[in-house]
Amino acid sequence: MISNQILQNTIEGLKGITRIELCICDTEGKVLATTFPDAEEYEFSVLAFVESPADSQVIQGYQFFKVFDEHQLEYVLLARGSGDDAYMVGKVVVFQIQNLLVAYKERFDKDNFIKNLLLDNLLLVDIYNRAKKLHIDINVRRVVFVIETQTENDTVALETVKSMFSAKSKDFITAVDEKNIILVKELKSNEGYEDMDKVAKMILDMLNTEAMATVHVAYGTIVNEVKEVSRSYKEAKMALDVGKIFYSDKNIVAYNNLGIGRLIYQLPLSLCRMFIKEIFDGKSPDDLDEETLVTINKFFENNLNVSETSRQLYIHRNTLVYRLDKLQKSTGLDLRVFEDAITFKIALMVVKYMNYIETLDN
Amino acid sequence: MADISFRNVTKTFPNGKAAVKNFDLEIADGEFLVLTGPSGSGKVTVLRMIAGMEPVSGGELRIDGELVETGKIQKRNVGMIFQHFTLYPGMTVYDNMAFAMKLCQTPEEEIRRAVEETAKLFRIEKLLSCYPRELTELQKQYVAMARAQVHHPEAFLLLDLLGNLEFSARAKARNRLKELYKELGTTLIYVTDNAQEAVCMGARTVVMHHGQIEQAGTVEELLESPCNLFVAQFMNEPGFYTSEVKIVKGHTAVEALGDKFSLDVPAEWLPKLERAGCIGRKVLMGYTVTSRNVPEDGDMPEEMIPEPDSKVFFFDKETEKVIV
């Protein structure tokens, strides 16, 4: 992760102070930086040392040290001499390199990378360079899930999601804000939207039953490249929003399945106001009384079937007809006519959308 | 949790969709109840209301006599396992069971005791050090149930749990479930959209449709005397057919005349048919056809005529309520 140039500068600087020759090799024995010639000769000794359980050892007049990055062997350091001085200086150098690793991690951290990727904070060139450095495959199909919990700072939910996907380290989980957990999932070549729906159901069922959390899960489209991950994230967020407005009875919303809600969500507010004014002549369907709204919804639910609707509402058929006539008088729309019914249905959805936008503004 | 009581409970979602309507149901302490109905009938919403994950919109829901506040989400001590459950893949069975307790920072000793006790109850002590990938589907299911039992829930809510098992494993799991129910002594509510599964459970069964209860009763009651066409059809699928017939009273017997068949109506049914004014009129006849007459590779054909041992019901054409 640290460039060889930095390693070289470091050991040269330390040699200048301590006058002890130093060399850094990777775990395959390849020399990355050295202050003395012919360091390649020690390749076999390095390999043998890597295999040995010792953390430090004297071989052929050099102190060998292991440099770990979070328990993973990253480098082997050679310091010339077998005395106490060489041992002490070697330890100092190991300490220095380990700190460098931590500093670099922080900068190139995977977590940061993905967060920035999701939020579009990266230049295109940076995306590829960093992805490479962090060993993130560029051309793999991925999809972004957004999981919204009801309670803020729900650590149980986050831990549950992390544990569900932890065995597959290539999936990435983070919390962007207090209520949203994000899962960037890598897909196998044979996986498609059906499988994603299963994943969403699994997340929902697990969070419901294990974390006892009420959650909404949304996911974007499947993207083929790492640079498109942010698009999938935006889609998932939009799906979550659209789902809240139009499909509040559903806990899982897929971006590619938003139906008519998707169209309405894209409309400018001014256009919506004009449409509502045209249909309701300045009034709002919100002004309709509860009874009428229930009647209308039930009528739509039953596919404009008068007898079925009246049966389910426990009212006489004529009462329903009377209510529909009354509505026709006030709005000019006869819900028994398909054209009028569809206009009314869309108008109701547009009003829902306008109300939602207004609550956001306030 | 003891008893659960629904009085005229409704649940309407913010988008106006009424998922549950006028729902009345009493569930006794320690009862094994099966809730069934086609998908979208509101079963899951009922389950979620009991679990406290979905606020009640209207009516009275009492749990252990205590009124659940309308419009409020309350966490309850229930054990839930839904169809799409999963075990944490990177953890052993022990850690899977201990996970939630660890998150609550329960002392290690207490966790160990709870997990070991529960594992014994579910007979999975030998699996504690295994990883989920080493388990069979059936074992995974036991582990999932044990994981829920660790908290000593007052009720178990199971949603289509056996749906993802192979047919042979299902019977085994079902029997084990019944055994466990007896051992645990907690209220158990099993939800499924598969009527055959509901029948196999053999417990008191509630059939839901469009957010309402169509009929509640024992499996025998639902199979032998359904209250309407929907229940008869749902409980007897596959192999339930309907046909319009005319009830004709001859000299010696009463006959049901269909387009392609005629059938003698048992004499004891006559009073009921007469009372409903069906003689000489058309009614809807529903009948079961056993699948033995169906080619092995095919689905049930669209039309079949009744067999000698068919179960037969007559329904009113308008209301679809059962006449006899």
Chai-1 contact restraints between the chains, C-beta under 6 A:
chainA,res_idxA,chainB,res_idxB,connection_type,confidence,min_distance_angstrom,max_distance_angstrom,comment,restraint_id
A,V156,B,L103,contact,1.0,0.0,6.0,A-B,restraint_1
A,E159,B,L103,contact,1.0,0.0,6.0,A-B,restraint_2
A,S163,B,Y88,contact,1.0,0.0,6.0,A-B,restraint_3
A,S166,B,G90,contact,1.0,0.0,6.0,A-B,restraint_4
A,A167,B,P89,contact,1.0,0.0,6.0,A-B,restraint_5
A,A167,B,G90,contact,1.0,0.0,6.0,A-B,restraint_6
A,K201,B,H84,contact,1.0,0.0,6.0,A-B,restraint_7
A,M202,B,H84,contact,1.0,0.0,6.0,A-B,restraint_8
A,M202,B,T86,contact,1.0,0.0,6.0,A-B,restraint_9
A,D205,B,F82,contact,1.0,0.0,6.0,A-B,restraint_10
A,D205,B,H84,contact,1.0,0.0,6.0,A-B,restraint_11
A,D205,B,F85,contact,1.0,0.0,6.0,A-B,restraint_12
A,T209,B,M80,contact,1.0,0.0,6.0,A-B,restraint_13
A,T209,B,I81,contact,1.0,0.0,6.0,A-B,restraint_14
A,T209,B,F82,contact,1.0,0.0,6.0,A-B,restraint_15
A,M212,B,K75,contact,1.0,0.0,6.0,A-B,restraint_16
A,T214,B,M53,contact,1.0,0.0,6.0,A-B,restraint_17
A,S248,B,F13,contact,1.0,0.0,6.0,A-B,restraint_18
A,S248,B,P14,contact,1.0,0.0,6.0,A-B,restraint_19
A,S248,B,N15,contact,1.0,0.0,6.0,A-B,restraint_20
A,D249,B,F13,contact,1.0,0.0,6.0,A-B,restraint_21
A,D249,B,K17,contact,1.0,0.0,6.0,A-B,restraint_22
A,N297,B,G16,contact,1.0,0.0,6.0,A-B,restraint_23
